[in-house]
Amino acid sequence: MKFAILCVALAIAQQTVQAFLPAQQAKPSFALKMADTPKIAENVLELIGNTPLVKVTKVTKGSVAEIVAKLESSNPANSVKDRIAFSMITEAEKRGDISPGITTLVEPTSGNTGIGLAMVAASKGYKLVLTMPESMSMERRVLLKAFGADVVLTPAAKGMGGAISKAEDIVESLGGDGYLLQQFNNPDNPKIHRETTGPEIWADTGGKVDILLGGVGTGGTITGCGQYLKPLNPSLQIVAVEPKESAVLSGGPPGPHKIQGIGAGFIPGNADTSLIDEVVQVSGDDAMAMARKMATEEGIFCGISSGAAIVAANEIGSRPENAGKRIVVIIPSFGERYLSTALFQNLWEEASAMTAE
């Protein structure tokens, strides 16, 4: 009896010891495989780019074309402008034009470029001064300051032209220590889209992209992507989107409008209009209505210019000649940046009026 008890005790002890020993033959789990090849960025700037594509199906039911959104809102500072901010600063460093701790960077911005620049400047150690129209959202002002940038507001009635003029004055006052990045004319803007955004679209669609569509702010995204994609697919159609209230690309006069980030009131130097096959005008009200629907029906939280792009994509996609084609739409920024604007003003008021139960 004692021998039997001793055998049982030894068996239990052996099982207990084995439980704490590593399994020799067990296959590693997926989580362990991932841990074997860590993907840790050296800094936040390495996270820029490689943004995802997603089908847009619920707000595009009238379209006979497939509409796919490239979510540039997935960049670390939540907009497509992270790319050009990194490019303009990095390329200027390579040329020896600027140095952290010495150069003060200056730029006129409608918001998203400034936020991208503020992120890059903070990471690299630059002082940054940004000029922007006073009509830009409060979120943008706060974000810029949160990154450590100095913000100078210009009259809304003067549009981006007023912000540009002010930035030029500031650079002049700084002498040799000031550097104007000039997103509207800087070739490093379309360069980064030619080298990253365009190739990403081509790779992620397997080369199946028939129409590229996006709003025109600086013109860099459409131009750079077009320069890369058109030689690969000469039949590719490039469609630009602009505010109906400021249809400068269509030959109309500049004017105030509600679509922040596009429709600067002039044709930027970085906009190669020879690449553009068609320009679609979208009203501010239609753009905002679609941006709201994108959130509630697609679960994609985006800004006003993104709404404009989807409205335009629906118009292009509803044409019979585009049946079965694929439209890739640039979604430039994240919706949280517009909470205090007319886009979500009703929700802001509703939320402010709520009381505890």
MOURGI-V262204 format. One record per residue. RES is the residue in one small letter. SS is DSSP state (H for helix, E for strand, L for the rest). Layout:
# MOURGI-V262204
[[RES | SS] [RES | SS]]
This chain:
# MOURGI-V262204
[[m | L] [k | H] [f | H] [a | H] [i | H] [l | H] [c | H] [v | H] [a | H] [l | H] [a | H] [i | H] [a | H] [q | H] [q | H] [t | H] [v | H] [q | H] [a | H] [f | H] [l | L] [p | L] [a | L] [q | L] [q | L] [a | L] [k | L] [p | L] [s | L] [f | H] [a | H] [l | H] [k | H] [m | H] [a | H] [d | H] [t | L] [p | L] [k | L] [i | L] [a | L] [e | L] [n | L] [v | H] [l | H] [e | H] [l | H] [i | L] [g | L] [n | L] [t | L] [p | L] [l | E] [v | E] [k | E] [v | L] [t | L] [k | L] [v | L] [t | L] [k | L] [g | L] [s | L] [v | L] [a | L] [e | E] [i | E] [v | E] [a | E] [k | E] [l | E] [e | H] [s | H] [s | H] [n | L] [p | L] [a | L] [n | L] [s | E] [v | L] [k | H] [d | H] [r | H] [i | H] [a | H] [f | H] [s | H] [m | H] [i | H] [t | H] [e | H] [a | H] [e | H] [k | H] [r | H] [g | L] [d | L] [i | L] [s | L] [p | L] [g | L] [i | L] [t | L] [t | E] [l | E] [v | E] [e | E] [p | E] [t | L] [s | L] [g | L] [n | H] [t | H] [g | H] [i | H] [g | H] [l | H] [a | H] [m | H] [v | H] [a | H] [a | H] [s | H] [k | H] [g | L] [y | L] [k | E] [l | E] [v | E] [l | E] [t | E] [m | E] [p | E] [e | L] [s | L] [m | L] [s | L] [m | H] [e | H] [r | H] [r | H] [v | H] [l | H] [l | H] [k | H] [a | H] [f | L] [g | L] [a | L] [d | E] [v | E] [v | E] [l | E] [t | E] [p | L] [a | H] [a | H] [k | H] [g | H] [m | H] [g | H] [g | H] [a | H] [i | H] [s | H] [k | H] [a | H] [e | H] [d | H] [i | H] [v | H] [e | H] [s | H] [l | H] [g | H] [g | H] [d | H] [g | E] [y | E] [l | E] [l | L] [q | L] [q | L] [f | L] [n | L] [n | L] [p | H] [d | H] [n | H] [p | H] [k | H] [i | H] [h | H] [r | H] [e | H] [t | H] [t | H] [g | H] [p | H] [e | H] [i | H] [w | H] [a | H] [d | H] [t | L] [g | L] [g | L] [k | L] [v | L] [d | L] [i | E] [l | E] [l | E] [g | E] [g | E] [v | L] [g | L] [t | L] [g | L] [g | H] [t | H] [i | H] [t | H] [g | H] [c | H] [g | H] [q | H] [y | H] [l | H] [k | H] [p | H] [l | H] [n | L] [p | L] [s | L] [l | L] [q | E] [i | E] [v | E] [a | E] [v | E] [e | E] [p | E] [k | H] [e | H] [s | H] [a | L] [v | L] [l | L] [s | L] [g | L] [g | L] [p | L] [p | L] [g | L] [p | L] [h | L] [k | L] [i | L] [q | L] [g | L] [i | L] [g | L] [a | L] [g | L] [f | L] [i | L] [p | L] [g | L] [n | L] [a | L] [d | L] [t | H] [s | H] [l | H] [i | L] [d | L] [e | E] [v | E] [v | E] [q | E] [v | E] [s | L] [g | H] [d | H] [d | H] [a | H] [m | H] [a | H] [m | H] [a | H] [r | H] [k | H] [m | H] [a | H] [t | H] [e | H] [e | H] [g | L] [i | L] [f | L] [c | E] [g | L] [i | H] [s | H] [s | H] [g | H] [a | H] [a | H] [i | H] [v | H] [a | H] [a | H] [n | H] [e | H] [i | H] [g | H] [s | L] [r | L] [p | H] [e | H] [n | H] [a | L] [g | L] [k | L] [r | E] [i | E] [v | E] [v | E] [i | E] [i | E] [p | L] [s | E] [f | E] [g | H] [e | H] [r | H] [y | H] [l | L] [s | L] [t | L] [a | L] [l | L] [f | L] [q | H] [n | H] [l | H] [w | H] [e | H] [e | H] [a | H] [s | H] [a | H] [m | L] [t | L] [a | L] [e | L]]
